[in-house]
C-alpha cells in the first residue's frame, strides 16, 4: 500500500508572467501556483524536504525552488473568519466555522499533502498522527501505526503525554455516537481493534476506494484526548496535538493561537502566533486588508483592481471546486416539487448560469483585461473536481444537457405541464446571508429573481446561520426550496454519500435507487478510470432528475491575496478545512 497517497497528480495552473490589465496594473504581482509534477517529497510527512524530479528520459533536472530558503521563525499571521463557530468542539456540529478552528489545534490520523506543484483538486492523504497504513490484499483490513513522538500539547491536564490508541478509541466513539451526523460516512467500517498502544486495525465491511480520505476528511475523525470528557470543557478550551496551541477565544472579536514548538513536524510552524479576527461583512475585511491590517484576503473578482493597489501585493488564483445547489424539501413525498421532476427541471432552466458566473467572478471584464479565467458550469460534481466532472454544456451529456440551458420559456412550459399554468407555484425560498461572502448573497438573490421571472411565487426566508440554517435547513428540516453550499471535501466520493443515502446530511431527503446504487458501487471501484466513468454516468442521470440544481457559487476562480511579506501563500493550497494544519505551518513572514 506504500505510496497510495502519491498517485494521481496533475499539473497546477501557472499564473506567472500574467498581468492584470487595468488602472494601476503595474502594482499587481501574480504569484504562480507552480507547475512541477513532483509528487513524492522526502521527509517525515512529505513537507520538510522536496525531492528533485526526474524526467521520463532519466536525465537529472534541477530541483524545484526551496520554499523555505531564508525562512525564520517569528511574527504573527493576521487573518479573519466570517463568524463565530456554533461551538469550538469539533465533534459538536457541522459548521465550517467549527471545522476551520479545529484544524489549528486538533490532529487527524491523516491530513492532505500540500506544496509547490500539488494541485488543490489533487491533494492526497499523507500521515498526520498515522505513521504508516497497510492494507490487506482483499482491502478489508487496514493496519495503521501511530507516529512515534507525537505528543499532546504541554498544558494541563494532558501535559505533553504521548498520543496512544486510547485517544483514537475515545475519538472514534465520539464520531460514531448516535448524536454525531458524521457517523453515517464511516458506516462501511465494521470495527476497530487496538493490539497495542501504537496500532489500530480497521476492519471494513467491504473494500472502499476512499478509506484513507475518510480518515483525512476534516469533517470527521478529529483526535481528542479522553481528558476532554470531564477534565476540561471542549466547548470552551481546545487541547490537541496539532501545530497550534489554543490561546483565547472572544466571541464576535477574535480567536488566537500560539506556535506549538513540539509539533512532530520539526521546525514548523514558522509563525509565533495567529490572530483571527471575526469580521462578518465582506466590505469590512476588504477594507482591513487594504489598510494592511490583515495578511490575507480572498477578494471578489470585482475588487481585484483595488486590491492590486496594495504595495507589492501577491495574488494567486486556483480553480475552485465548491458545490452550490438549490435543493427541495423531501420530508413530504406528496410535495409537487418532490413528485414531479418537471418542476425541478424548470427551476434549473430558469437560471442563467453564464450571468451568475459573471456576477460572481467578473469573467467578462477580467477576460477583456487579458487574464485567462474560468467560466465553466458546475454539474452535480463541481467543475474543480477535474476528471470526475462532466461538462454540462458538452456533447458527452447527451439529452441531459438541455436541462442546464437557460430557457425561461421552456421552464414556463414545464411548470404549466406540471399543473402550474393558470395558478402559480407558491414556495418558500430560503438561504443564509453573510457567512459565505458577497458572491453567495448576490447569487442567492439573483436566483430568486430567476424563479420569479418564470412565474414562481416565492416567500423569502433569510435565515440565521447558526440557529436555523446549519442546524435545520442544511439537514433537510424545512419546507420549500433552499439555496446553499456543500461542505468542502478531500475526496469526491463524499458528495453522493451525503446526498443520496440515509446520511443525515441528505439535504433533500432524496431516495433514488439508481443514485443509491451508484453511491455504493463507486466506493467499491478501485480502478480509477472505471470510477470516473461511473461519476460521469451518474451526472447525466441526475441532470434529468435535478434533485439538486447545480449553480455557480464556487464554480469560478478563487483569488487569494497576500501582503508582500507573506511567503509560500501562493504555493500551498488544500481542500476542505485543514488549512491551519496543511498549509499555514509552512508559510512564513519575510523580515523587513
Secondary structure, DSSP 8 states (H G I E B T S, - for coil): -TTGGG---------TT----STTGGG-EE------------SSSS-SS----B-TT--B------TTTT--S--EEEEEESS--S-S-TTS---HHHHHHHHHH-B-SEEE---TT--GGG--EEESSEEEEEE-TTSSEEEEEE-TT-B--SSTTTTT-B--HHHHHHHHHHHTSTT-GGGGGGTTEEEEEEEETTEEEEEESS--TTHHHHHH-TTS--B--GGGBTTSBTTT----SSSEEEEEEETTTEEEEEE-TT-SSTT----SEEEEEE---HHHHHHHHHTTS-SEE---GGGHHHHTTSTT-EEEEEE----EEEEE--S-TTSHHHH-HHHHHHHHHT--HHHHHHHHH-HHHHHHTT---------SS-GGGGGG---TTSGGGGGGGGGTS--HHHHHHHHHHTT-SSS--EEEEEEE-SSS-HHHHHHHHHHHHHHHHTT-EEEEEEE-IIIIITTTGGGT-SSSEEEEE----SSTHHHHHHHHSS-TT-TT----HHHHHHHHHHHH---HHHHHHHHHHHHHHHHHH-SEEE-STTTSEEEEEE-TTEESTTT---STT-HHHHTGGG-EE---
